[in-house]
């Protein structure tokens, strides 16, 4: 079993309005895995991502990185693509490298390699308004991957897309992960998406981010249509669904 890339220990996060997003939250993220946080709205999934990324700090607890350098080598994909509307696709993907001080000329090969990876090599001069929703998300993923991060955090990146586009992007994401050997933490409400993409699912309770179930999925399983229609996939989806029903039950009066 791979060593933890980062460990969260006894994490508590309370917002200024008194809402406790996470209470005594613990988990280890293992290098190379595709970990999904699955749970109801408001259960602390996005808060956990922001804490890992260093965009927020816990009130209590500790976030321990195996290597300090990994904490500064993170890509983040949000639910919205958040592209610069006045900049073309190349400039949007180049942005993290430009902020790191790399010239456009020096960065061009890596930017174009990353655009090819997400299927946008032919669209580098297009503006965001000229792209479909799926293409905008591909550009956002390319921007997150252009620095070749050790860890990629994804906060419901496919939520606004139609089902066919979600399936296609899910397959492409798995291919990118294998190509770049990136560790991924993925947030979703979708049971089917979580089972198809993940090597491990943490199902969270509706309040406080308690882990109500941990579902391990063999990484050696081919993620394809045969898996999606298999009895094993259906069984895993039933287990994830039962965990979510329990999570919502905790939120009932």
Order of alpha helices (4+ residues) and beta strands (2+ residues): beta-beta-beta-alpha-beta-beta-alpha-alpha-alpha-beta-alpha-beta-alpha-beta-beta-alpha-alpha
